[in-house]
């Protein structure tokens, strides 16, 4: 009788593992595609509801934008004072 080849068995084991991981990645990819579509629709709705870009920003984004603007103002002030 033929004894099972350990390399062949290991190959099959690894192949099954790869197939499982590919299937999981496909599901994750599909989930991300669906989430992306939902976010696109939400963004389109938000854009059509208001012309005020700042109204769609959350508080953390507003704070970050405020810091960036303050930094730009400081640079302009330094340039004008020079």
N, C-alpha and C positions, 0 to 999 in steps of 0.2 A: 504494500500500500504506500501511497505517496504521503509523506508527512507534509503538513502545511509549511509553506515557506514563511519564516518570520518577517522577511522584508516585504513580501507581498501583503501580509496581514497588516503590517505597519503602514504601508502605502494606502491600503483601503481605509484604514482608520483615519489617516491624515486627510484623505480625499473627502470622507464623510464630514470631517470637522470643517474643512474649507467650504463645502457645499452648505453646511449649516450657517456658517458666518456670512456667506454670500446672500443667502435667503434673509438673514437678519438685516443685512445692509440694504437689501432691496426694500424691505418693509420700512426701515428707517427713512430711506430716500423718499418713498411714497408719502410717508407722514410729513416730511419736510416740504414736499411739493404742495401738499394740501394746506399746510400752515402758511406757506408763502402766498398761496392764492387768497386765503382768508385775510392776510395782512394787506395784500394789494387792494382788495375790496374795501377794507377798513380805511386805508389811506385815501382811496378815491372818494369815499363817502365823506371823510373828514375834509378833504379839499373842496368838495362841492358845497359843504355846509357853511364854510366860512372862507373869507378871503384873508383873514388875519392868520399869518403863519405862526405867530407866537401863541395863539390860542390852542394850537394843537400840541405844543410842547409841554412836557411834564415839568415838575418843579426842578428835578436835578439838571435837566437840559437847560432850563432857564438860568439857573445859577452858573452853569458852565459857560453859557453864552455871555452872561453878564461879566464874568471874569475875563473872557477874551476881549470883550469890548473895552473894559476898563484898561486892559493892557495896551490896546491900540491907542486909546486916548492918551495914556501916559507917554507913549512913544511920540505921538504927534506933538504933545506939549513940549517934550524935550527938544524936538526938532525945531519948533517955532522959537524956543528960548535961545537956541544956539546962534 
